[in-house]
């Protein structure tokens, strides 16, 4: 077995994807090195990542000038840039896709965040991005909002690979798995091919603790606060994800999915997102280590990826202390922490954060286009 902890994760059944994209990564050959040396198996992107890449470097200036000269506005220019990056990265990952039988080697591109509450608009944009990228190893990211779930089902039923993002509650995760199963049943009933369709459900982790721990700290500062106000810090994110994984195993271990598997349908894997440690009092690999699981994906930002290569300790831990995990939510509710409110807040905040990044991105593109036009 390899001595590289990242490659050992693959041997345990967990794929590692990169939560980062930038043009010099694939142009320099660095992306190919990460694939070869570390077993990197995929890549995700979002408006925040693109905003930094475009605003903080000159890597995109030439393309911005070219697209601007065609009379395109900032939104169309950005989409052109994003599609080119995703296509190019997907081409580098294509051998991974082929070797894995279509299970890995994916690059994700996201529908614009302002559509999170618009089912029809999400479907339209997802179709356009899928057609523009024109690669079998691309996934379109759709937020798992109430309005996003029917869009997810529709796109999957039309054969589009979907990465469901911004999942926080096990309840909503259940709706997303149901959408996948229904979509695959629809395709099977219509005699349409299902073998190449892939989907992941991105369950966010450390952001859950960031929100919950602020509430716990406020509670702990009050006179007569319960001792759990301190002892429950950093517990909700991992417990929530472990319960979600149990739901995954139940759904995809049931006779309903066995019938689909016999038709060639692949499981919709859970993807652990937001696994970098936000609280400096926790170990840097706190979330990554706790959520090592077969049939799963962990998408890591570069800093976490490097840290895991350096001192990761791979071992399947997803089923450890399940009884304790099941007690976390009831305990928090008992001491006055409304976990359902936390999940609702996180969904709203996540959409707003990406929407703000998208707006900043469009401003940066417009400013760059103006600057390179007059240069």
N, C-alpha and C positions, 0 to 999 in steps of 0.2 A: 504493500500500500504506500502511496505517496506520503512524504513527510510534510507536505504543504497542507495546512489545516483547511484551506479553501477547497482543495481537491478532495479531501476526506469528507467534506460535507456532501459532495456529489455521490460518493460511495455509500453514504447513509440515505440517499434518496432525496436530498434537498438541493435544488438548483439555486445558484447565486446569480442574480442579475444586478446590473450597475444602475444606480439611481443618478444618472448623469449623462449628458450628451454635449459634445462640443466638436466643432469641425476639425480642430487639430488632433483630436483623439484618434480619429480613423485615418486622417491624411498622413500622420507621422508614422503609422504602423504600430502605435502604442496599443490600440484596441486589439489588434491581432496578437500582440504579445500577451495581453491579459487573458485572452482566450486560450492560447497555447500553454502558458506557464501556470495559470491559476484556475483554469477550468471555467472561466467566466462564460455564462450560458445565455445571457440576454441583457436587455437594456430598457430602461423606462425614462420618459421625459415628462416635463410639465411646464406650465408657463413661467414659473419662477426660474427654472434651470435655463430655459431659452432666453429669458430677459437678461440674466447675468451674462450669458455667452455673447449676445448681440450688443448689449450696451457697453460691456467692459473690454471688448477686444475689437480689432479691425478685421477679424477673420471673415466677416460677412459684408464688408463695405462694397466690394466689387459686385457681388450679386445684388445688393440693394440698389446700386447705381443702375445695373442692367434692368432690373424689374421696375424701378421707378421710371426709367426712360420709356417703358411700355405703357405708361399712364396708370399703373396700378396704385391703389391707395395703400395705407399702412397695413391694413388687415390682409389684403391680398399678397402684399410683399412678404409679410411674415409667414403666411401659409406656404408660399413658394420656398422660403428658406427652410422651414420645418420639414416639408416634404422631401427636399433634397437631402437634408441631414439624415432623416429616417431611412430613405432609400439607400443611401451610401452605407450607413451602419448595418442595415439589413443585409446588404450584399456581403459585408465582412463576416456577418454571422451565418450566412447561408450554409457553409459546411457543417456548422453545429446543428442547424435545423435538419439537414439531410442525415447526419450520423445518428441523431436522436429519434429518427422516425417522425419528425414533425412535432416533438414535444417541447423542444427548447430552440434557442437561437432567435427569439422574438425581440423586436424593437417596437415600443409603444408610442403612439401619437395621440394627443388628447383633443377632444372637442372643446370649443371655447367655453370657459366657465359660466359665462352669462346665459348659457342655454340649460343650466342645471334644472330649471323649473319648466322647461319647454320640451315636451315629449316629441312633438312633430319636428321641431327645429333640430333637436338632437339626432333624430333618425336621418334627417336630410344631410346634416353635416357629416355624420359618421359614414354614410354612403359615399359622400364626395371624397373624404379623406382616404377611405379604403380604395376607391378607384384611382385616386391620384397617386397613391404610394405604389399600387400595382405590384405588390410583393406578397408571396404566401406567408412569409414570416414577419408580418406586421400585425400588431393588435391596435385597435382603436379604443382609447380610454373613455369610458362614460361614467359619470358619478352615479353612485348607487342611491340616489334620492328617490322619493316616492314617484316623481315624474320620470326619473331615469329608468326605473325597473321595466316598464312596458317598452321603452326604447331598446333596452338591452335584449329583451325577449324577441322583439321584431328583428333586430339586426342579426342576432344569432340564427334566427329562423331563415334568414336570407343568406347565410353562409359567411358572415363577417366574423373574424376573430375579435373577441371583445375582452378587454381588461377593465373590470369593474373597479372603480376607485372610490375613495372616501367612505369606506365602510367602517362603522364604529360599533354598532350593536349587533348582537347575535340574532335578534329578531329580524333586522333588515337583511342580514346575511342569509337567513332562511328564505326570505323572499327572492333573493338573487339566485340561490341554488334552484328554487322552484322555477324561476324564469328560464334558467338553462335547461332544466329537464323538460319543461313544456316545449321549448323551442326545438330540442332534439327529437322529441316525440312527433312534433309537427313534420319535421323533415323526413323522418322514417315513414310516417303514414303517407307522405306524398311521393315516396320512392326517390327522394333526393339524397345525394351523397353526404355522408357525415364524417368520414374517416379523417379528413384533413382539418376539421374545425377544432380550434382550441380556444379556451377561455380561462382566465384566472380571476379570482375575487380578492381584491387588495384590502386587507384588514389592517387598519392603522393601530399602532401599539403605544409608542412613547407619548404621543400627543394626549392619549387618554389619561396617563398619569400626570402630565403637566397640568391638566385641568383639575383633576380630582385632588391632587396634592395641594394646590392653592386653596381649595375649599377646606381640606383637612388642616392646613396650617392656620387658617382663619379660625377654625373651630378650636384648635389646640390653644390659641391665644386667649380664649375666654375662660373665666373663672369656672372651676368645676367641670371642665371638659372631660369627656371619657378618655381613658388611656389609649383606646383604639385610634384616637385622632392622630397620634404619632406613629403607632405601630403599623397602621394600614397604609402609610406612605409607600408608593412604588409597588403596590400590590394589584391594583385594578387592571392595568394594561395587560400583564401576563396572564392573569386569571381569566380575563375576558377572551383572550386569544385561545387559551387552552380549551375553554368551553366551546368556542367556535370550531375548533378542530374536532372535538367530539361530535358536534353537529355534522361536520363534513364526513366523518367516518360512518356515521349512521346513514346519512343520505346516500352516499355512494357505495355503501355496503349492503343496501337493501335490494330486494328482488326487482323493484321498479328500475333501478339502474342496471342490474344484471341483464335485463332484457335489452336495454340500449347498448350495453357493452357488447353483447352478442351480435349487434348490428354494426359494430365498429366505432361507437362513440367513446371518446376518451374522457376521463374525469376532468371536471373543472377544479383545478388545484387552488387551494388557498395561497395567497401571497402575503407575506408579512411586510408591511410598509411602515415607514417611520420607526425604524429599529435602531437608529442612532440614539445615544443616551443624551438627553437634554439636561438632566440634573447632575451636576459635577460630583455629588455625594454618592452616586451609584457607579459601579464599574463601567468602563467604556463599552464592554460587550454584554452588558446586563441582559438586554432583550434578545440579542442574537443567540446567545447560549441557551436561554430558557426555551426557545421556540424551535429548536432543531427537530424536524419531523419528516418522515417519509412523505412522498407525494406532495411536497410543498415547495414554495419559492421564497427566498428572502432577497429583497431588493435593497442593496446597501449603497449609501453615498461613498465617494472615494475614501474618506477618512476612516470610516468603519471597515471598509474592504481591506485597507492597508493594515489596520489594527488586527483584523482577524487573521490575516496571513502571518503577522508577527507573533501573536500569542493566543490564537484561538485554541479551544479545547473541545473538539467535536465529539459529541455523544448525544444520542436521541434522548431528549428530556421533556418532550411535549406532554407526556402522560404522567410526569412526576407530580405528586401531591394534588391529585384531582379533587380529592375531598376538600382540601384547603382552598382550591380554586373556586369550588362551588359555594363555599362559605363567605367569600369576599363580598359579593354583591349584597347578600342579606345583612351582613355585618355593617356595611356602609350605610344601608338604608336605615338600619336600627339606630344608628347614631346621628341620623339626620342628613345624610348625604344622598341627594336624589340622583341616582345613577342614570335614570332615563333622561333627566334634564341635561346631564353631562353629555350624553350621546347626541341629543338634539343641538346643544350649543356647539359641539365639535363639528357637526355637519355644516351648520351655518357658517362657523368661523372658517372651515376649510374651503368652502365655496367662495367666501368673501376674500380670503387670502389669495387664492388663485385668480379671482376676478381682478383684484388690485394689481397683481403681478402682470396679468394680461393687459390691463390698461397702461401700466408703466412700460410694458413691452412695446405697445403700439406707439406710445409717445417717443420711445427711444428709436424705433424704426423711422418714424416721421422726421425726427431730428437728424438722424444719420442720412436719410435720403436727401434732405435739404443740404446738408453739409457736403456730401460727396458730389452733388449736382453742381455746386458752385466752385468746387475745388479745382 
